[in-house]
Amino acid sequence: MLFDTHAHLNAMQYSEDVTEVIQRARDEGVSHIVVVGFDRPTIAGAMELAEQYEFIYAAVGWHPVDAIDMTDKDLQMIEELASHPKVVALGEMGLDYYWDKSPKEIQKEVFRQQIELAKKVKLPIIIHNREATADILEVLQSENAQEVGGVMHCFTGSVEVAKQCIHMNFYLSFGGPVTFKNAKKPKEVAKEIPLEHLLIETDCPYLTPHPFRGKRNEPSYVKYVAEAIAELKGVSFEEVAMKTTENAKKLFGINR
């Protein structure tokens, strides 16, 4: 049993073969997938897949890169979808200082609005962080985000930052980079932080793990992430698969 906690099967990269991609995931032991929507088209795609497949769930939110495009109507849509039985989290949300499409202050405001909404609807949040760690932590603390907790998606921070996130009721999720030879920080964190605080993901179609790096990622490859963590920790693959699945079910309130 493997739980891919962050996938974008709603991306155009799967427009021609999503059914086959999902079947390969099942064949490789993937029991649950969360498909993440982060703007109008991808939210619609996430909902469609979640309604079509029993083992696929949806997260709905607004990406920081596109924060400048979010309207009150979009926030209302996210709130309405939050009550859907297959929606298990809000996100991905956060801050992205790599791209400059949306000004930082607008990103922060949209981030804060979504945290407030998450507290209102009582759902965990999925955090996107790119080159914005200090500000992410500040917003989470000031908005009392530990009330709902969530997951630091594709975590690449230090052990010290990892401990701060755990203290705020957040899991750390690892994807393809933990399999890369030169990924020092993710490997250090995966090795040092106890399994009860970890999740696994693909972020497909991006961040494909070794040995398929450079090709399109897909949920079946989440097993390579679990294998890398098992090797770093000196435990069995089965233990990592079981514990990270258990963690994800607990976080997302899934009981099947």
Secondary structure as GFF3:
##gff-version 3
##sequence-region A 1 256
A	DSSP	beta_strand	2	7	.	.	.	ID=ss1
A	DSSP	three_ten_helix	12	14	.	.	.	ID=ss2
A	DSSP	alpha_helix	18	27	.	.	.	ID=ss3
A	DSSP	beta_strand	30	37	.	.	.	ID=ss4
A	DSSP	alpha_helix	40	52	.	.	.	ID=ss5
A	DSSP	beta_strand	56	60	.	.	.	ID=ss6
A	DSSP	three_ten_helix	64	69	.	.	.	ID=ss7
A	DSSP	alpha_helix	72	81	.	.	.	ID=ss8
A	DSSP	beta_strand	87	96	.	.	.	ID=ss9
A	DSSP	alpha_helix	104	121	.	.	.	ID=ss10
A	DSSP	beta_strand	125	130	.	.	.	ID=ss11
A	DSSP	alpha_helix	133	142	.	.	.	ID=ss12
A	DSSP	three_ten_helix	145	147	.	.	.	ID=ss13
A	DSSP	beta_strand	150	152	.	.	.	ID=ss14
A	DSSP	alpha_helix	159	167	.	.	.	ID=ss15
A	DSSP	beta_strand	170	174	.	.	.	ID=ss16
A	DSSP	three_ten_helix	176	179	.	.	.	ID=ss17
A	DSSP	alpha_helix	184	192	.	.	.	ID=ss18
A	DSSP	three_ten_helix	195	197	.	.	.	ID=ss19
A	DSSP	beta_strand	198	200	.	.	.	ID=ss20
A	DSSP	three_ten_helix	219	221	.	.	.	ID=ss21
A	DSSP	alpha_helix	222	233	.	.	.	ID=ss22
A	DSSP	alpha_helix	237	252	.	.	.	ID=ss23
###
